[in-house]
Amino acid sequence: MNKVSFSELPFLVKAAVFVSLLNAWVLFEEVVIDRHGLWRYLPFYKVGLFCVWDLAALLLIGAGVFWWSSAPRRERASCAVRRSVGWCAGCT
């Protein structure tokens, strides 16, 4: 049985990972930040409303899932010539 990379998984699985990580952020926000009063130390934070911190978490999680689902590193170019030109006589 071979390992399956995250980039090979269906879109529905990637969307579920995104939603679960976003749900983890919302839970952390409600349980830790709101209940312990840490919102006083976060500029532009609004209790119970969508704020800059939620947007930052949304973008960070989205970028992480997008980067994680991109092509694996082993499939990328192996040498500097191939990266710059797209072809290398030594690699072929």
N, C-alpha and C positions, 0 to 999 in steps of 0.2 A: 504494500500500500504506500503510495507516494504522498508526500506533503503537498497541500494546496496552498499557494500563496494568496494573500489578501486581494491582489489585483485580479486573480482568476475567479473570484467569487462573483455571484450575480449582484446586480444593482440593488435588489431588495435587501440583501444581507448587508451591503455597505450602508444603505439608508437606515437599517435597524441599528447598526453600530453608531451612526451619527445621532440618532434619536436617543439611544441609551446613554451616550456620553453627555448629551445636552440635558437629559433628565438628571444625571448625576450632578451636573453643575447647579441646576435649579434646587435640588435637594440640599447640596452643600450651602447654597446661598440662604435657604430658609432655615436650616438647622443650625448652622454655625454663625453666619454673618448677622442675620436678623435677630436671633434669640440671644446672642451674647453682646449685642450692641456694637459690633465692630463696624457697622455702617457709618458710625460717626467719624471714623478715621479714613474713609474712602471718599475722595472728592467726586462729585457728580453722581453719587449713589442715591437712588430713590427707593425707599422701602416699599415693596409690593408693586412697583411699577417697572416697566421696561426702561433700562438706563444704559449708559455708556459701557458699564461693566458687562452687561448682558450681551451687548453687541460685540464687545471684544472677545468674550467667550465663544459666541456663535461663530465669529470669523476664525478664531484660533482652532476650534474643533473642526470646522469645515475645511480649513487649510490642511490640518493634520490628516484627516481622512482622505482628502484628495491626494496628498503626497504619499500616503501609505498605499493608496490604490494605484499609483502610477507604476510604470514598468520597474521590474526588479533591477537592482544595481548590476547584477552579473550580465544583463543583456545590454547594458550601455557600452559606449565606446571604450576600448581597452588601452589605447595609446593617445598621445597628444596629437599626432598627425591625423589619426582617424577622427578625433573630436573636432579638429579645426577644418579639415578638408572634406571629411566624410569617406575617405578611402585611403588605404595604406598598403603599399606593396609588401611590407614586412608582415602584416597581419593576415594577408590572404593566402 
